[in-house]
Amino acid sequence: MAYSSFPVMSVSLLWRRFRFAGVVAIAAFLFGCSKEVNVPPAAPLEVTAITAAPKDTPVNFEFVAQTLSSREVEIRARVDGFLDKRLYTEGEMVRVGQPMFQMDRKPFEAALLSAQGQLEQQKARLAVAKANLVRVKPLAAKNAVSKKDLDDAVGAENEAQAAVIAAEGAVRTAKLNLGYTTIYSPLKGLSSFAKKQEGSYVTAGESGFLTTVSQVDPMWVNFSVSENEQLSYREQIAKGQLKFPANKEFLIEVILADGTVFPHRGRINFAEPSFNRETGTFLVRTELPNPEGVLRPGQFVRAKVLGSTRPGAILIPQRAVLQGAKGHYVWVIGEDGKAKQRVVDVGDWSGDNWFISSGLRAGERVVVDGAMRVAAGAPLKIKAGSAASAGEKISASQSAEKTRLPQQ
């Protein structure tokens, strides 16, 4: 067999070469590690911050509410008869005393004439009885007639007088029934559609219901408060975290479905003394002026209750509060300018801010913008133009707690 002409390297020589190469690599590695690496320090993170400053803050309570007519009247027929015509335009505002329906008058006019005729007959009988009594009295004084004849004459005169009174009552009743054939509105309000049309026979009972008129000025706005909410707010009041206005003189502002604020404010005029057994809530009713008729019965609106305050409250923007494994927390800037994580208890919202129940002290600085990028112990640089104190831009008109109002 023929062999290659290339020289054959011995095993021992290969081993010596590999061992030398490994020693060289290890030496190079150790030499490289012995050198110092200069890492530049991290630049401070730019953030905005506010200073926690407790202050008495106005708070508003907002409810889902519904409008209701302050006085809704059912227009009904008061006599039996045929409906001749409708005298109003359905859905429009009607005034006090405006005719709304006209019933057939002819039967009632005839009844009035009959009653007047009966009255005249009774008056004639009374005149005869009086004349007879005038003739009998002198004769009785002379004993020309018996005592019984005198008593009969007196009784006939009294009976005729009573018959006249009864006939006058019948005439008055006939006049009333004739007047009831024209049906008027008893108040100024918004009319509904007619439930009976011309030619229908109506009675003074259930079938006499013709339409409704709803007073819209003033207007009622109703909302409900649950038992749990009432108890919660009583507890906050007891702890000094919430304060109601004197004598509970709340102002009520109504917000329409499109976000428009109704221009007139009202006050609470009634609170249900007991809870509804089915819903566990009790009713609160507000009355407010509605001269332009903007509000209509049955609208769903938002009722904002104004007048409460949170004494010594700390407010911070919602974007400054983060959620972690231990709950809500904020980044507090220490005296060394570095960030420290602080767990806080949050309360209700107030516009774009959050009430802090505990965890912050007055004068502490809290990171607002840039809080998501902050790490514990990281150096911070406060941007120019940061807010001086928490909640300084909050006004009473902007404060709107998404909670409900209790009653004491």
TORKOL-4160 file (C-alpha; in steps of 0.2 Angstrom, whole numbers, padded with zeros to 4 digits, m for minus):
408
<pt num="1" X="0000" Y="0000" Z="0000"/>
<pt num="2" X="0007" Y="0017" Z="m0005"/>
<pt num="3" X="0008" Y="0031" Z="0009"/>
<pt num="4" X="0006" Y="0050" Z="0007"/>
<pt num="5" X="0021" Y="0061" Z="0005"/>
<pt num="6" X="0015" Y="0073" Z="0019"/>
<pt num="7" X="0024" Y="0072" Z="0035"/>
<pt num="8" X="0015" Y="0064" Z="0050"/>
<pt num="9" X="0014" Y="0075" Z="0066"/>
<pt num="10" X="0017" Y="0065" Z="0082"/>
<pt num="11" X="0003" Y="0065" Z="0095"/>
<pt num="12" X="0014" Y="0073" Z="0108"/>
<pt num="13" X="0019" Y="0087" Z="0097"/>
<pt num="14" X="0000" Y="0092" Z="0094"/>
<pt num="15" X="m0003" Y="0091" Z="0113"/>
<pt num="16" X="0011" Y="0103" Z="0117"/>
<pt num="17" X="0005" Y="0115" Z="0104"/>
<pt num="18" X="m0014" Y="0115" Z="0110"/>
<pt num="19" X="m0008" Y="0117" Z="0128"/>
<pt num="20" X="0003" Y="0132" Z="0124"/>
<pt num="21" X="m0012" Y="0140" Z="0114"/>
<pt num="22" X="m0023" Y="0138" Z="0130"/>
<pt num="23" X="m0011" Y="0146" Z="0141"/>
<pt num="24" X="m0009" Y="0161" Z="0130"/>
<pt num="25" X="m0028" Y="0163" Z="0129"/>
<pt num="26" X="m0030" Y="0162" Z="0148"/>
<pt num="27" X="m0016" Y="0175" Z="0150"/>
<pt num="28" X="m0024" Y="0187" Z="0138"/>
<pt num="29" X="m0041" Y="0185" Z="0147"/>
<pt num="30" X="m0034" Y="0189" Z="0164"/>
<pt num="31" X="m0024" Y="0203" Z="0157"/>
<pt num="32" X="m0039" Y="0211" Z="0149"/>
<pt num="33" X="m0050" Y="0209" Z="0165"/>
<pt num="34" X="m0036" Y="0218" Z="0175"/>
<pt num="35" X="m0040" Y="0234" Z="0166"/>
<pt num="36" X="m0052" Y="0247" Z="0173"/>
<pt num="37" X="m0068" Y="0251" Z="0163"/>
<pt num="38" X="m0074" Y="0269" Z="0165"/>
<pt num="39" X="m0093" Y="0269" Z="0164"/>
<pt num="40" X="m0100" Y="0287" Z="0163"/>
<pt num="41" X="m0113" Y="0291" Z="0176"/>
<pt num="42" X="m0131" Y="0291" Z="0171"/>
<pt num="43" X="m0139" Y="0308" Z="0168"/>
<pt num="44" X="m0153" Y="0314" Z="0180"/>
<pt num="45" X="m0170" Y="0310" Z="0173"/>
<pt num="46" X="m0180" Y="0326" Z="0169"/>
<pt num="47" X="m0198" Y="0325" Z="0178"/>
<pt num="48" X="m0211" Y="0338" Z="0183"/>
<pt num="49" X="m0216" Y="0338" Z="0201"/>
<pt num="50" X="m0228" Y="0346" Z="0213"/>
<pt num="51" X="m0228" Y="0349" Z="0232"/>
<pt num="52" X="m0241" Y="0341" Z="0243"/>
<pt num="53" X="m0251" Y="0355" Z="0251"/>
<pt num="54" X="m0266" Y="0351" Z="0262"/>
<pt num="55" X="m0281" Y="0363" Z="0259"/>
<pt num="56" X="m0300" Y="0364" Z="0261"/>
<pt num="57" X="m0306" Y="0358" Z="0244"/>
<pt num="58" X="m0323" Y="0360" Z="0237"/>
<pt num="59" X="m0331" Y="0343" Z="0231"/>
<pt num="60" X="m0346" Y="0340" Z="0221"/>
<pt num="61" X="m0357" Y="0324" Z="0221"/>
<pt num="62" X="m0364" Y="0318" Z="0205"/>
<pt num="63" X="m0379" Y="0307" Z="0202"/>
<pt num="64" X="m0389" Y="0300" Z="0188"/>
<pt num="65" X="m0406" Y="0309" Z="0189"/>
<pt num="66" X="m0422" Y="0310" Z="0180"/>
<pt num="67" X="m0434" Y="0325" Z="0178"/>
<pt num="68" X="m0452" Y="0325" Z="0184"/>
<pt num="69" X="m0466" Y="0338" Z="0182"/>
<pt num="70" X="m0469" Y="0347" Z="0199"/>
<pt num="71" X="m0487" Y="0345" Z="0196"/>
<pt num="72" X="m0496" Y="0334" Z="0183"/>
<pt num="73" X="m0514" Y="0335" Z="0181"/>
<pt num="74" X="m0526" Y="0322" Z="0173"/>
<pt num="75" X="m0539" Y="0331" Z="0162"/>
<pt num="76" X="m0555" Y="0322" Z="0164"/>
<pt num="77" X="m0573" Y="0324" Z="0159"/>
<pt num="78" X="m0585" Y="0328" Z="0173"/>
<pt num="79" X="m0601" Y="0324" Z="0165"/>
<pt num="80" X="m0607" Y="0311" Z="0153"/>
<pt num="81" X="m0609" Y="0315" Z="0135"/>
<pt num="82" X="m0602" Y="0315" Z="0117"/>
<pt num="83" X="m0585" Y="0324" Z="0114"/>
<pt num="84" X="m0588" Y="0337" Z="0100"/>
<pt num="85" X="m0570" Y="0344" Z="0097"/>
<pt num="86" X="m0553" Y="0346" Z="0104"/>
<pt num="87" X="m0548" Y="0364" Z="0106"/>
<pt num="88" X="m0529" Y="0364" Z="0109"/>
<pt num="89" X="m0514" Y="0358" Z="0099"/>
<pt num="90" X="m0507" Y="0342" Z="0106"/>
<pt num="91" X="m0489" Y="0344" Z="0114"/>
<pt num="92" X="m0490" Y="0363" Z="0116"/>
<pt num="93" X="m0489" Y="0374" Z="0131"/>
<pt num="94" X="m0507" Y="0378" Z="0138"/>
<pt num="95" X="m0511" Y="0392" Z="0149"/>
<pt num="96" X="m0522" Y="0393" Z="0165"/>
<pt num="97" X="m0540" Y="0392" Z="0160"/>
<pt num="98" X="m0537" Y="0388" Z="0142"/>
<pt num="99" X="m0551" Y="0378" Z="0134"/>
<pt num="100" X="m0545" Y="0361" Z="0129"/>
<pt num="101" X="m0561" Y="0350" Z="0125"/>
<pt num="102" X="m0579" Y="0354" Z="0120"/>
<pt num="103" X="m0593" Y="0342" Z="0124"/>
<pt num="104" X="m0610" Y="0342" Z="0116"/>
<pt num="105" X="m0620" Y="0356" Z="0125"/>
<pt num="106" X="m0637" Y="0354" Z="0119"/>
<pt num="107" X="m0643" Y="0340" Z="0131"/>
<pt num="108" X="m0637" Y="0351" Z="0146"/>
<pt num="109" X="m0645" Y="0367" Z="0139"/>
<pt num="110" X="m0661" Y="0358" Z="0138"/>
<pt num="111" X="m0659" Y="0351" Z="0156"/>
<pt num="112" X="m0655" Y="0369" Z="0162"/>
<pt num="113" X="m0671" Y="0376" Z="0154"/>
<pt num="114" X="m0681" Y="0362" Z="0162"/>
<pt num="115" X="m0674" Y="0366" Z="0179"/>
<pt num="116" X="m0677" Y="0384" Z="0177"/>
<pt num="117" X="m0695" Y="0380" Z="0172"/>
<pt num="118" X="m0697" Y="0370" Z="0188"/>
<pt num="119" X="m0690" Y="0384" Z="0198"/>
<pt num="120" X="m0703" Y="0397" Z="0191"/>
<pt num="121" X="m0717" Y="0384" Z="0195"/>
<pt num="122" X="m0711" Y="0383" Z="0213"/>
<pt num="123" X="m0710" Y="0402" Z="0215"/>
<pt num="124" X="m0728" Y="0404" Z="0209"/>
<pt num="125" X="m0734" Y="0391" Z="0221"/>
<pt num="126" X="m0724" Y="0400" Z="0235"/>
<pt num="127" X="m0733" Y="0416" Z="0230"/>
<pt num="128" X="m0750" Y="0408" Z="0232"/>
<pt num="129" X="m0746" Y="0400" Z="0248"/>
<pt num="130" X="m0740" Y="0417" Z="0255"/>
<pt num="131" X="m0755" Y="0426" Z="0249"/>
<pt num="132" X="m0766" Y="0412" Z="0257"/>
<pt num="133" X="m0757" Y="0414" Z="0274"/>
<pt num="134" X="m0759" Y="0433" Z="0273"/>
<pt num="135" X="m0778" Y="0430" Z="0272"/>
<pt num="136" X="m0779" Y="0417" Z="0285"/>
<pt num="137" X="m0770" Y="0426" Z="0299"/>
<pt num="138" X="m0782" Y="0440" Z="0302"/>
<pt num="139" X="m0797" Y="0427" Z="0302"/>
<pt num="140" X="m0788" Y="0416" Z="0314"/>
<pt num="141" X="m0785" Y="0431" Z="0326"/>
<pt num="142" X="m0804" Y="0434" Z="0325"/>
<pt num="143" X="m0808" Y="0415" Z="0327"/>
<pt num="144" X="m0816" Y="0416" Z="0310"/>
<pt num="145" X="m0806" Y="0400" Z="0305"/>
<pt num="146" X="m0800" Y="0386" Z="0315"/>
<pt num="147" X="m0783" Y="0384" Z="0322"/>
<pt num="148" X="m0780" Y="0370" Z="0309"/>
<pt num="149" X="m0783" Y="0381" Z="0295"/>
<pt num="150" X="m0770" Y="0393" Z="0301"/>
<pt num="151" X="m0758" Y="0378" Z="0303"/>
<pt num="152" X="m0761" Y="0372" Z="0286"/>
<pt num="153" X="m0758" Y="0389" Z="0278"/>
<pt num="154" X="m0742" Y="0391" Z="0287"/>
<pt num="155" X="m0736" Y="0373" Z="0282"/>
<pt num="156" X="m0741" Y="0376" Z="0264"/>
<pt num="157" X="m0730" Y="0392" Z="0264"/>
<pt num="158" X="m0715" Y="0383" Z="0272"/>
<pt num="159" X="m0717" Y="0369" Z="0260"/>
<pt num="160" X="m0718" Y="0380" Z="0245"/>
<pt num="161" X="m0702" Y="0390" Z="0251"/>
<pt num="162" X="m0693" Y="0373" Z="0252"/>
<pt num="163" X="m0698" Y="0368" Z="0235"/>
<pt num="164" X="m0691" Y="0384" Z="0228"/>
<pt num="165" X="m0674" Y="0381" Z="0237"/>
<pt num="166" X="m0674" Y="0364" Z="0229"/>
<pt num="167" X="m0678" Y="0370" Z="0212"/>
<pt num="168" X="m0665" Y="0384" Z="0213"/>
<pt num="169" X="m0652" Y="0369" Z="0218"/>
<pt num="170" X="m0658" Y="0360" Z="0202"/>
<pt num="171" X="m0655" Y="0375" Z="0192"/>
<pt num="172" X="m0638" Y="0378" Z="0199"/>
<pt num="173" X="m0633" Y="0359" Z="0196"/>
<pt num="174" X="m0639" Y="0361" Z="0178"/>
<pt num="175" X="m0629" Y="0377" Z="0175"/>
<pt num="176" X="m0613" Y="0368" Z="0183"/>
<pt num="177" X="m0616" Y="0353" Z="0171"/>
<pt num="178" X="m0618" Y="0364" Z="0156"/>
<pt num="179" X="m0601" Y="0373" Z="0161"/>
<pt num="180" X="m0593" Y="0356" Z="0163"/>
<pt num="181" X="m0596" Y="0353" Z="0144"/>
<pt num="182" X="m0581" Y="0365" Z="0141"/>
<pt num="183" X="m0565" Y="0357" Z="0149"/>
<pt num="184" X="m0552" Y="0370" Z="0154"/>
<pt num="185" X="m0534" Y="0368" Z="0159"/>
<pt num="186" X="m0531" Y="0371" Z="0178"/>
<pt num="187" X="m0513" Y="0376" Z="0176"/>
<pt num="188" X="m0500" Y="0382" Z="0164"/>
<pt num="189" X="m0490" Y="0367" Z="0157"/>
<pt num="190" X="m0486" Y="0355" Z="0144"/>
<pt num="191" X="m0500" Y="0346" Z="0136"/>
<pt num="192" X="m0500" Y="0328" Z="0131"/>
<pt num="193" X="m0509" Y="0319" Z="0116"/>
<pt num="194" X="m0528" Y="0317" Z="0117"/>
<pt num="195" X="m0534" Y="0300" Z="0123"/>
<pt num="196" X="m0551" Y="0303" Z="0116"/>
<pt num="197" X="m0556" Y="0309" Z="0099"/>
<pt num="198" X="m0571" Y="0319" Z="0092"/>
<pt num="199" X="m0587" Y="0309" Z="0093"/>
<pt num="200" X="m0582" Y="0298" Z="0107"/>
<pt num="201" X="m0594" Y="0296" Z="0121"/>
<pt num="202" X="m0586" Y="0299" Z="0138"/>
<pt num="203" X="m0592" Y="0297" Z="0156"/>
<pt num="204" X="m0587" Y="0305" Z="0172"/>
<pt num="205" X="m0578" Y="0288" Z="0177"/>
<pt num="206" X="m0563" Y="0280" Z="0170"/>
<pt num="207" X="m0568" Y="0283" Z="0152"/>
<pt num="208" X="m0568" Y="0301" Z="0155"/>
<pt num="209" X="m0548" Y="0302" Z="0155"/>
<pt num="210" X="m0544" Y="0314" Z="0141"/>
<pt num="211" X="m0526" Y="0320" Z="0142"/>
<pt num="212" X="m0513" Y="0327" Z="0155"/>
<pt num="213" X="m0505" Y="0344" Z="0158"/>
<pt num="214" X="m0488" Y="0344" Z="0166"/>
<pt num="215" X="m0481" Y="0359" Z="0174"/>
<pt num="216" X="m0463" Y="0362" Z="0169"/>
<pt num="217" X="m0459" Y="0378" Z="0179"/>
<pt num="218" X="m0453" Y="0374" Z="0192"/>
<pt num="219" X="m0446" Y="0357" Z="0188"/>
<pt num="220" X="m0442" Y="0342" Z="0199"/>
<pt num="221" X="m0426" Y="0332" Z="0198"/>
<pt num="222" X="m0425" Y="0316" Z="0207"/>
<pt num="223" X="m0411" Y="0305" Z="0212"/>
<pt num="224" X="m0407" Y="0290" Z="0224"/>
<pt num="225" X="m0395" Y="0287" Z="0238"/>
<pt num="226" X="m0390" Y="0270" Z="0243"/>
<pt num="227" X="m0389" Y="0264" Z="0261"/>
<pt num="228" X="m0370" Y="0259" Z="0259"/>
<pt num="229" X="m0366" Y="0276" Z="0252"/>
<pt num="230" X="m0375" Y="0285" Z="0266"/>
<pt num="231" X="m0366" Y="0275" Z="0280"/>
<pt num="232" X="m0349" Y="0278" Z="0271"/>
<pt num="233" X="m0351" Y="0296" Z="0271"/>
<pt num="234" X="m0357" Y="0297" Z="0289"/>
<pt num="235" X="m0341" Y="0289" Z="0293"/>
<pt num="236" X="m0331" Y="0301" Z="0283"/>
<pt num="237" X="m0340" Y="0316" Z="0292"/>
<pt num="238" X="m0336" Y="0308" Z="0309"/>
<pt num="239" X="m0318" Y="0307" Z="0304"/>
<pt num="240" X="m0317" Y="0325" Z="0299"/>
<pt num="241" X="m0313" Y="0320" Z="0281"/>
<pt num="242" X="m0329" Y="0327" Z="0274"/>
<pt num="243" X="m0340" Y="0342" Z="0278"/>
<pt num="244" X="m0358" Y="0347" Z="0273"/>
<pt num="245" X="m0364" Y="0365" Z="0271"/>
<pt num="246" X="m0373" Y="0372" Z="0286"/>
<pt num="247" X="m0391" Y="0366" Z="0287"/>
<pt num="248" X="m0388" Y="0355" Z="0272"/>
<pt num="249" X="m0391" Y="0370" Z="0260"/>
<pt num="250" X="m0384" Y="0361" Z="0245"/>
<pt num="251" X="m0385" Y="0369" Z="0227"/>
<pt num="252" X="m0390" Y="0358" Z="0213"/>
<pt num="253" X="m0383" Y="0360" Z="0196"/>
<pt num="254" X="m0391" Y="0350" Z="0181"/>
<pt num="255" X="m0380" Y="0343" Z="0167"/>
<pt num="256" X="m0390" Y="0338" Z="0151"/>
<pt num="257" X="m0387" Y="0323" Z="0140"/>
<pt num="258" X="m0375" Y="0333" Z="0128"/>
<pt num="259" X="m0365" Y="0339" Z="0142"/>
<pt num="260" X="m0373" Y="0356" Z="0143"/>
<pt num="261" X="m0375" Y="0364" Z="0160"/>
<pt num="262" X="m0393" Y="0370" Z="0164"/>
<pt num="263" X="m0392" Y="0389" Z="0168"/>
<pt num="264" X="m0403" Y="0388" Z="0183"/>
<pt num="265" X="m0399" Y="0380" Z="0199"/>
<pt num="266" X="m0410" Y="0373" Z="0212"/>
<pt num="267" X="m0411" Y="0366" Z="0230"/>
<pt num="268" X="m0416" Y="0350" Z="0238"/>
<pt num="269" X="m0434" Y="0351" Z="0244"/>
<pt num="270" X="m0438" Y="0334" Z="0250"/>
<pt num="271" X="m0429" Y="0318" Z="0255"/>
<pt num="272" X="m0438" Y="0301" Z="0258"/>
<pt num="273" X="m0437" Y="0297" Z="0276"/>
<pt num="274" X="m0437" Y="0278" Z="0274"/>
<pt num="275" X="m0427" Y="0267" Z="0262"/>
<pt num="276" X="m0436" Y="0258" Z="0247"/>
<pt num="277" X="m0437" Y="0240" Z="0252"/>
<pt num="278" X="m0434" Y="0234" Z="0234"/>
<pt num="279" X="m0419" Y="0245" Z="0229"/>
<pt num="280" X="m0411" Y="0249" Z="0246"/>
<pt num="281" X="m0411" Y="0267" Z="0242"/>
<pt num="282" X="m0421" Y="0283" Z="0247"/>
<pt num="283" X="m0427" Y="0297" Z="0236"/>
<pt num="284" X="m0420" Y="0314" Z="0235"/>
<pt num="285" X="m0430" Y="0327" Z="0226"/>
<pt num="286" X="m0424" Y="0344" Z="0219"/>
<pt num="287" X="m0434" Y="0359" Z="0213"/>
<pt num="288" X="m0427" Y="0371" Z="0201"/>
<pt num="289" X="m0434" Y="0385" Z="0190"/>
<pt num="290" X="m0437" Y="0381" Z="0172"/>
<pt num="291" X="m0444" Y="0397" Z="0164"/>
<pt num="292" X="m0438" Y="0393" Z="0146"/>
<pt num="293" X="m0445" Y="0376" Z="0147"/>
<pt num="294" X="m0429" Y="0368" Z="0142"/>
<pt num="295" X="m0431" Y="0353" Z="0154"/>
<pt num="296" X="m0445" Y="0341" Z="0150"/>
<pt num="297" X="m0453" Y="0328" Z="0161"/>
<pt num="298" X="m0444" Y="0311" Z="0160"/>
<pt num="299" X="m0427" Y="0317" Z="0154"/>
<pt num="300" X="m0411" Y="0308" Z="0161"/>
<pt num="301" X="m0399" Y="0320" Z="0167"/>
<pt num="302" X="m0384" Y="0322" Z="0179"/>
<pt num="303" X="m0387" Y="0331" Z="0195"/>
<pt num="304" X="m0372" Y="0339" Z="0203"/>
<pt num="305" X="m0374" Y="0343" Z="0221"/>
<pt num="306" X="m0363" Y="0357" Z="0226"/>
<pt num="307" X="m0358" Y="0364" Z="0243"/>
<pt num="308" X="m0347" Y="0351" Z="0252"/>
<pt num="309" X="m0329" Y="0352" Z="0256"/>
<pt num="310" X="m0315" Y="0340" Z="0261"/>
<pt num="311" X="m0305" Y="0349" Z="0275"/>
<pt num="312" X="m0286" Y="0348" Z="0274"/>
<pt num="313" X="m0286" Y="0337" Z="0258"/>
<pt num="314" X="m0271" Y="0333" Z="0248"/>
<pt num="315" X="m0274" Y="0332" Z="0229"/>
<pt num="316" X="m0262" Y="0325" Z="0216"/>
<pt num="317" X="m0264" Y="0322" Z="0198"/>
<pt num="318" X="m0270" Y="0305" Z="0193"/>
<pt num="319" X="m0255" Y="0302" Z="0181"/>
<pt num="320" X="m0244" Y="0303" Z="0196"/>
<pt num="321" X="m0252" Y="0288" Z="0205"/>
<pt num="322" X="m0246" Y="0271" Z="0199"/>
<pt num="323" X="m0252" Y="0254" Z="0203"/>
<pt num="324" X="m0240" Y="0241" Z="0210"/>
<pt num="325" X="m0240" Y="0224" Z="0219"/>
<pt num="326" X="m0243" Y="0233" Z="0236"/>
<pt num="327" X="m0257" Y="0244" Z="0229"/>
<pt num="328" X="m0256" Y="0262" Z="0224"/>
<pt num="329" X="m0239" Y="0272" Z="0225"/>
<pt num="330" X="m0231" Y="0288" Z="0220"/>
<pt num="331" X="m0213" Y="0293" Z="0218"/>
<pt num="332" X="m0207" Y="0305" Z="0232"/>
<pt num="333" X="m0192" Y="0316" Z="0229"/>
<pt num="334" X="m0180" Y="0315" Z="0244"/>
<pt num="335" X="m0169" Y="0329" Z="0250"/>
<pt num="336" X="m0155" Y="0321" Z="0240"/>
<pt num="337" X="m0164" Y="0323" Z="0224"/>
<pt num="338" X="m0167" Y="0305" Z="0222"/>
<pt num="339" X="m0183" Y="0295" Z="0220"/>
<pt num="340" X="m0191" Y="0285" Z="0234"/>
<pt num="341" X="m0207" Y="0274" Z="0231"/>
<pt num="342" X="m0221" Y="0278" Z="0243"/>
<pt num="343" X="m0237" Y="0268" Z="0245"/>
<pt num="344" X="m0253" Y="0279" Z="0247"/>
<pt num="345" X="m0271" Y="0276" Z="0251"/>
<pt num="346" X="m0281" Y="0285" Z="0237"/>
<pt num="347" X="m0299" Y="0291" Z="0239"/>
<pt num="348" X="m0311" Y="0299" Z="0226"/>
<pt num="349" X="m0307" Y="0307" Z="0210"/>
<pt num="350" X="m0309" Y="0326" Z="0209"/>
<pt num="351" X="m0308" Y="0331" Z="0191"/>
<pt num="352" X="m0291" Y="0325" Z="0184"/>
<pt num="353" X="m0284" Y="0324" Z="0202"/>
<pt num="354" X="m0285" Y="0311" Z="0216"/>
<pt num="355" X="m0288" Y="0313" Z="0234"/>
<pt num="356" X="m0274" Y="0305" Z="0245"/>
<pt num="357" X="m0281" Y="0298" Z="0261"/>
<pt num="358" X="m0264" Y="0294" Z="0269"/>
<pt num="359" X="m0246" Y="0291" Z="0264"/>
<pt num="360" X="m0241" Y="0309" Z="0260"/>
<pt num="361" X="m0236" Y="0323" Z="0271"/>
<pt num="362" X="m0237" Y="0342" Z="0268"/>
<pt num="363" X="m0222" Y="0349" Z="0259"/>
<pt num="364" X="m0217" Y="0333" Z="0251"/>
<pt num="365" X="m0213" Y="0333" Z="0232"/>
<pt num="366" X="m0221" Y="0321" Z="0221"/>
<pt num="367" X="m0216" Y="0316" Z="0203"/>
<pt num="368" X="m0230" Y="0319" Z="0190"/>
<pt num="369" X="m0224" Y="0319" Z="0172"/>
<pt num="370" X="m0211" Y="0305" Z="0170"/>
<pt num="371" X="m0216" Y="0294" Z="0184"/>
<pt num="372" X="m0217" Y="0279" Z="0173"/>
<pt num="373" X="m0198" Y="0280" Z="0169"/>
<pt num="374" X="m0193" Y="0283" Z="0187"/>
<pt num="375" X="m0183" Y="0269" Z="0197"/>
<pt num="376" X="m0179" Y="0269" Z="0215"/>
<pt num="377" X="m0164" Y="0279" Z="0220"/>
<pt num="378" X="m0163" Y="0287" Z="0203"/>
<pt num="379" X="m0157" Y="0305" Z="0202"/>
<pt num="380" X="m0170" Y="0317" Z="0196"/>
<pt num="381" X="m0170" Y="0334" Z="0188"/>
<pt num="382" X="m0185" Y="0345" Z="0191"/>
<pt num="383" X="m0191" Y="0353" Z="0175"/>
<pt num="384" X="m0195" Y="0372" Z="0176"/>
<pt num="385" X="m0213" Y="0376" Z="0177"/>
<pt num="386" X="m0218" Y="0362" Z="0188"/>
<pt num="387" X="m0234" Y="0366" Z="0199"/>
<pt num="388" X="m0230" Y="0374" Z="0215"/>
<pt num="389" X="m0243" Y="0364" Z="0225"/>
<pt num="390" X="m0255" Y="0350" Z="0223"/>
<pt num="391" X="m0273" Y="0356" Z="0218"/>
<pt num="392" X="m0269" Y="0374" Z="0216"/>
<pt num="393" X="m0278" Y="0374" Z="0199"/>
<pt num="394" X="m0294" Y="0366" Z="0206"/>
<pt num="395" X="m0309" Y="0377" Z="0208"/>
<pt num="396" X="m0326" Y="0373" Z="0215"/>
<pt num="397" X="m0334" Y="0372" Z="0197"/>
<pt num="398" X="m0321" Y="0359" Z="0191"/>
<pt num="399" X="m0322" Y="0348" Z="0207"/>
<pt num="400" X="m0333" Y="0333" Z="0203"/>
<pt num="401" X="m0332" Y="0317" Z="0214"/>
<pt num="402" X="m0339" Y="0302" Z="0206"/>
<pt num="403" X="m0348" Y="0297" Z="0221"/>
<pt num="404" X="m0365" Y="0299" Z="0229"/>
<pt num="405" X="m0373" Y="0310" Z="0242"/>
<pt num="406" X="m0378" Y="0303" Z="0260"/>
<pt num="407" X="m0391" Y="0311" Z="0271"/>
<pt num="408" X="m0387" Y="0313" Z="0289"/>
